[in-house]
Every structure is written in C-alpha cells, then in structure tokens.
C-alpha cells in the first residue's frame, strides 16, 4: 500500500507542531489522537491486497516491530487504546497496551478500506484499481466508489462514527491501531492543514503514525506525521 501511494507525488511535507500528550481535554471534547499503522503482516509480504476481516497474522519481523512501536510510544501517557477488528492491528497493539496498562477496545470502524473487486490483486497495481476512488475522495468526489465496496461518504462516516465512540468513552489521548489506507486517506480528508502530497513523499510504512488534535465536532489538525518510523 505505502509503496503504491509513494509513486504518485513528490513535494513538501506536513509540518510538526508541539504536542501536549498530558492534556486532560476540555468540555468541547478536544482530543489528541494517535493513529498507528499495524506492523508487517503476512498480507504485506504476499504482495497482494488483503482487506478481509480478520485478515492475516503479523510476521516474526512484524512482532519485533510491534515491540519497538511500544518502546517508541512509551512516554505518551495514553488514556485509552483501540484497534480495528483485524488481527494485525490487535497483535500490533498488544505490546503498547501492556506497557501502558490499558485495556484494548475493538472498534470495527477503524478497519482497512475494503478493496471490493480488487481483493487479492497485486499491490503493485493499486494505483490503477483499488486506489482510484480514494484518490478522487481527496479532491472532494466522495461519491466515487471502489467497485464492490464503499464510497468516500461511507468511509468518512465510518471513521467519524468510530471517533465519536472514542469521545463518548471520555478518552482525551487515545492510541488507535489502524491501517495504512484508512489512516492516510481519512487524515487527508479531514485535517485542515493536510498536505496531500505526503501520500507520495512520506506514506505510512508499517508502524508509522499520524497524530491529530481536535474533535469530531470542530475538526482536526495534524501535529505529527511519521511515515518512516525507525523500528530496527
């Protein structure tokens, strides 16, 4: 996924900003959300698009990456943890959840964008198939539909509803384990300061993360984008 997206564009990136990970939030429901892409899975190594639930396990390398993600995020003071209903996100989350002494909440709304008729096709062909509609979503054409799957309205609403669930649980600094396509496209569709060229210059590799500040009611600002994490 990340490699396919990287071939699209090349220009400047999203700037980082100071992040207050200890914030207790406010009456407006403001949150700092950390969206983490899962570690390497057997689906990644197959070279085929795999968006079915529950999906494949992490590889041995992926399990090592998950341990290193937990080390990188050890000082972030998360108050809640979420993962999609796919095995690879739950397995990636496990070391971080244990380090922060949290319970893991499963939220299907954070799952990968369903590939529809492109399920099982080569990732190398994603730009001419699977990703054609999501690319249109970034230009405002939310009615564009992945054949056999969802359109931009349905995708955006699904993630938004999942974040409303996070907010209703009174989480102000949650870590959310999700998927490369979901993280990149939702962030670019919703962050007021999004640089869409980041999809090409710094796409989400396994274990990458995007941190946003805001709320479902007032919108979002990207404050950190780590597409190429150093996981050893």
FENRAUR-V640573 format. One record per residue. N is the residue number from 1. PHI is phi in whole degrees, -180 to 180 (* if undefined). D_LAST is the distance of its C-alpha to the last C-alpha in Angstrom with 1 decimal. Layout:
BEGIN
<<N PHI D_LAST> <N PHI D_LAST>>
END
This chain:
BEGIN
<<1 * 20.5> <2 -62 18.3> <3 -64 19.0> <4 -64 22.7> <5 -68 23.0> <6 -61 21.4> <7 -77 24.3> <8 -85 26.8> <9 -144 26.8> <10 -158 25.6> <11 -163 26.8> <12 -75 26.0> <13 -113 23.7> <14 -82 24.2> <15 -76 24.5> <16 -83 23.0> <17 -137 25.4> <18 -65 25.7> <19 -120 24.8> <20 -97 26.8> <21 -75 24.8> <22 -96 27.6> <23 -61 30.3> <24 -95 32.8> <25 80 33.8> <26 -152 37.4> <27 -65 40.4> <28 -79 39.3> <29 80 36.3> <30 -65 33.7> <31 -135 30.1> <32 -113 26.6> <33 -110 24.7> <34 -112 20.9> <35 -98 20.2> <36 -114 16.8> <37 -76 16.1> <38 -60 15.3> <39 -75 12.2> <40 -61 12.7> <41 -115 16.2> <42 -63 18.6> <43 -65 20.3> <44 -62 17.6> <45 -72 17.4> <46 -72 21.2> <47 78 21.6> <48 -114 24.3> <49 -69 25.0> <50 -137 25.0> <51 -117 26.3> <52 -73 28.5> <53 -93 28.5> <54 -88 27.0> <55 80 24.8> <56 -81 22.3> <57 -77 19.8> <58 -69 16.1> <59 -79 14.8> <60 -54 13.1> <61 -63 9.8> <62 -63 10.9> <63 -66 11.9> <64 -65 8.5> <65 -60 7.5> <66 -61 10.8> <67 -62 10.4> <68 -73 7.7> <69 -59 10.1> <70 -61 12.8> <71 -67 11.5> <72 -65 11.3> <73 -100 14.8> <74 -64 16.3> <75 -105 18.9> <76 -90 20.2> <77 58 23.3> <78 -64 23.4> <79 -108 26.8> <80 -150 26.4> <81 -136 23.8> <82 -135 24.5> <83 -144 23.2> <84 -70 24.9> <85 -90 26.8> <86 -118 24.3> <87 -56 22.4> <88 -66 19.0> <89 -76 19.3> <90 -64 20.8> <91 -68 18.2> <92 -66 15.4> <93 -69 17.7> <94 -52 18.5> <95 -65 16.0> <96 -67 16.7> <97 -60 20.3> <98 -66 20.6> <99 -65 19.1> <100 -95 21.6> <101 55 24.4> <102 -114 25.2> <103 -93 26.8> <104 -96 25.3> <105 -96 27.8> <106 -93 27.8> <107 -129 29.0> <108 -57 29.7> <109 -63 30.1> <110 -94 26.4> <111 -71 26.0> <112 -69 25.2> <113 -64 28.0> <114 -66 30.0> <115 -83 30.3> <116 60 33.9> <117 -69 35.4> <118 -92 32.1> <119 -57 30.4> <120 84 29.1> <121 -81 29.4> <122 -64 26.8> <123 -59 24.2> <124 -62 25.1> <125 -101 28.5> <126 -61 27.5> <127 -68 28.9> <128 -98 32.3> <129 -143 32.5> <130 -50 30.3> <131 -91 29.3> <132 -60 32.8> <133 -67 34.1> <134 -57 31.1> <135 -62 31.3> <136 -67 35.0> <137 -59 34.2> <138 -68 32.6> <139 -98 36.0> <140 97 37.9> <141 -88 39.0> <142 -76 38.1> <143 -82 40.6> <144 -64 38.6> <145 -119 37.7> <146 -72 35.3> <147 -54 37.8> <148 80 38.0> <149 -140 35.8> <150 -103 35.9> <151 -103 36.8> <152 -67 35.3> <153 -62 37.7> <154 -67 36.7> <155 -64 33.0> <156 -61 33.3> <157 -64 35.8> <158 -62 33.6> <159 -68 30.6> <160 -59 33.2> <161 -66 34.9> <162 -63 31.7> <163 -72 31.1> <164 -63 34.7> <165 -64 34.1> <166 -59 31.2> <167 -64 33.7> <168 -63 36.5> <169 -85 34.5> <170 63 34.5> <171 -88 30.8> <172 -111 30.1> <173 -142 26.3> <174 -85 24.9> <175 -106 21.4> <176 -127 21.9> <177 -94 19.6> <178 -138 20.8> <179 -134 20.2> <180 -56 19.4> <181 -64 23.1> <182 -60 24.5> <183 -64 22.4> <184 -67 22.9> <185 -71 26.5> <186 -65 27.7> <187 -60 26.2> <188 -68 27.8> <189 -79 31.0> <190 -121 31.4> <191 -83 29.9> <192 -64 32.7> <193 -107 30.4> <194 -64 28.3> <195 -103 27.6> <196 -64 27.7> <197 -70 26.3> <198 -60 22.9> <199 -60 22.9> <200 -98 22.9> <201 -86 21.1> <202 -153 18.1> <203 -69 18.2> <204 -72 16.1> <205 -80 13.1> <206 -56 11.9> <207 83 11.1> <208 -71 13.0> <209 -151 16.0> <210 -127 19.4> <211 -111 21.5> <212 -127 25.3> <213 -119 28.3> <214 150 31.7> <215 -160 33.5> <216 -61 34.8> <217 -82 38.2> <218 -108 37.5> <219 98 34.5> <220 -134 31.0> <221 -129 29.2> <222 -76 25.6> <223 -115 24.2> <224 -157 20.5> <225 -137 18.7> <226 -120 14.9> <227 -83 14.6> <228 -121 11.3> <229 -70 8.9> <230 -91 5.7> <231 -108 3.8> <232 84 0.0>>
END
